[in-house]
Amino acid sequence: MADETVTETENTAATEEQATTPAPEASPATPTPASMPKPHAPSPAAFAKKAPAAKAHVAAPAAHAAYSDADVKAAEAFGRVADNGTVFVKEGDTEREVGQFPDASKEEALALYARRFLDLKAKLDLLASRLTSPNVKAREIDESLKLLGEETSEPAVVGDVAALKKQFETLKTAGEAKKTELSEARKAAVAKAVEERTAIVEKAEALAASLGDNTNWRSTADKFRNLFDEWQNHQRTTIRIDKPEAEALWKRFSAARTTFNQSRRKWAQARDNERSQAKEAKEAIIAEANELKDSTAWGETSRKFNELMDRWKKAGRAGRNEDAALWSKFREAADTFFNARQADRDQINSSEKENLAAKEALLVKAEALVPVKTDAEAKKARQELAKIQEEWDQIGYVPRDAMRRIEGRLDAVDKQIKAIEDAAWKQTDPEADARKSSFEEQLHAQLAELDEKIAAESDPKKKAKLEAEKATKEQWLNAIK
């Protein structure tokens, strides 16, 4: 940051006109010392804008700051005025001419040059005060000391010039010390600024080094943006860093940002490629779904739709907007199929419930046939049960959870009738054992055939019917054992 420019109001004394010839007598344009305004003492910042006055033999009166009579008298003690208006100042054991003021009394001339002395002393005092200020600049010190050195070398004043020069030498020493102090303070401030800016750079480099597959690019971009704002604010609000060091730090910071930007571009390109591939894959899945949506092969098509869903999940993302549109198309095809399947199921469930009610009505009739006690009653019950079973088979499927229950009730009726039939058969047929053995063989063969059909059947409803038939055969087998 550039050094701040200190601007102060100039309150310089009026320019002292000097000439080598006397001024015209009784000239109304020539002011007297008493009539001159008395401005405040000038600031050191104004010294650089005011050229030092050259020594002259004849001086015009000038404006001065207000000083006490005692101060003026003390300064006048070091001077005298000759009869011709020439003013002299005593420096040790010697005397030096400082100017001429022929159009005024000796008192007025002496007072004029004494006030000039006090003006010069006020400048030295002001510089001494400025050296204690925290805002003083090394350049201001150099310019003020240079100007005051010229003014105190052979000053056209009346006063203790030796003390004035001694004060100036003291100010030179104090000025050099102040400049050293300012230099050290600036070095410390620059070192601190370098340390702070280096910390910003290291944060940026750490971010760049941490980039990887799991990087949150948006969050990291925000962090780099904040670091850049911090960098700019640091430039505005802190002391200026030496150009080579500032450029080296900026090069490091810029390199970290470049690394991030390049990595983010590569990630964006890879992401775009992945999204493009995902879009193509999902469009292919949608095409397959549209081919399947009107299928009535409920089991196989349901499995295929599940496979399509697995592929969809593995395809990746195609972008928020793209994914939403693609999913809508896929969901539309899937809904078409699954809604049709559900409608079919609803229809089947409704007819199965009707079938269940019809079979339960037949069960009431069948269960009314038992118990039977005689062979004649058994034969009659068997004939009625055969009619019921024939009607039973024509009704169709019932809900799966009711199938075993109603089949078991019908089988129980059959068993009761068969038990009486078997008892009568044994009593009338001497070859009962042979027939029993033959019947068992037939049942075993039928059960083996049913096992093969059940294993080969894929339709759940047909498979359930075969299993029910097998259960009936097994009950018959158990009954004859």
Stockholm file with secondary structure:
# STOCKHOLM 1.0

chainA/1-481         MADETVTETENTAATEEQATTPAPEASPATPTPASMPKPHAPSPAAFAKKAPAAKAHVAAPAAHAAYSDADVKAAEAFGRVADNGTVFVKEGDTEREVGQFPDASKEEALALYARRFLDLKAKLDLLASRLTSPNVKAREIDESLKLLGEETSEPAVVGDVAALKKQFETLKTAGEAKKTELSEARKAAVAKAVEERTAIVEKAEALAASLGDNTNWRSTADKFRNLFDEWQNHQRTTIRIDKPEAEALWKRFSAARTTFNQSRRKWAQARDNERSQAKEAKEAIIAEANELKDSTAWGETSRKFNELMDRWKKAGRAGRNEDAALWSKFREAADTFFNARQADRDQINSSEKENLAAKEALLVKAEALVPVKTDAEAKKARQELAKIQEEWDQIGYVPRDAMRRIEGRLDAVDKQIKAIEDAAWKQTDPEADARKSSFEEQLHAQLAELDEKIAAESDPKKKAKLEAEKATKEQWLNAIK
#=GR chainA/1-481 SS CCCCCCCCCCCCCCCCCEESSCCCTTCTTSCCGGGSCCCCCCCHHHHTTSCCCCCCSEECCCCCCCCCHHHHHHHHTTEEECTTSEEEEEETTEEEEEEECTTSCHHHHHHHHHHHHHHHHHHHHHHHHHTTCTTCCHHHHHHHHHHHHHHHHSCSCCSCHHHHHHHHHHHHHHHHHHHHHHHHHHHHHHHHHHHHHHHHHHHHHHHHHTCSTTCCHHHHHHHHHHHHHHHHHHHHHSCCCCHHHHHHHHHHHHHHHHHHHHHHHHHHHHHHHHHHHHHHHHHHHHHHHHHHTTCCCHHHHHHHHHHHHHHHHHTCCCCHHHHHHHHHHHHHHHHHHHHHHHHHHHHHHHHHHHHHHHHHHHHHHHHTTCCCCSHHHHHHHHHHHHHHHHHHHHHCCCCHHHHHHHHHHHHHHHHHHHHHHHHHHHHHCTTHHHHHHHHHHHHHHHHHHHHHHHHHCCCHHHHHHHHHHHHHHHHHHHHHC
#=GC SS_cons         CCCCCCCCCCCCCCCCCEESSCCCTTCTTSCCGGGSCCCCCCCHHHHTTSCCCCCCSEECCCCCCCCCHHHHHHHHTTEEECTTSEEEEEETTEEEEEEECTTSCHHHHHHHHHHHHHHHHHHHHHHHHHTTCTTCCHHHHHHHHHHHHHHHHSCSCCSCHHHHHHHHHHHHHHHHHHHHHHHHHHHHHHHHHHHHHHHHHHHHHHHHHTCSTTCCHHHHHHHHHHHHHHHHHHHHHSCCCCHHHHHHHHHHHHHHHHHHHHHHHHHHHHHHHHHHHHHHHHHHHHHHHHHHTTCCCHHHHHHHHHHHHHHHHHTCCCCHHHHHHHHHHHHHHHHHHHHHHHHHHHHHHHHHHHHHHHHHHHHHHHHTTCCCCSHHHHHHHHHHHHHHHHHHHHHCCCCHHHHHHHHHHHHHHHHHHHHHHHHHHHHHCTTHHHHHHHHHHHHHHHHHHHHHHHHHCCCHHHHHHHHHHHHHHHHHHHHHC
//
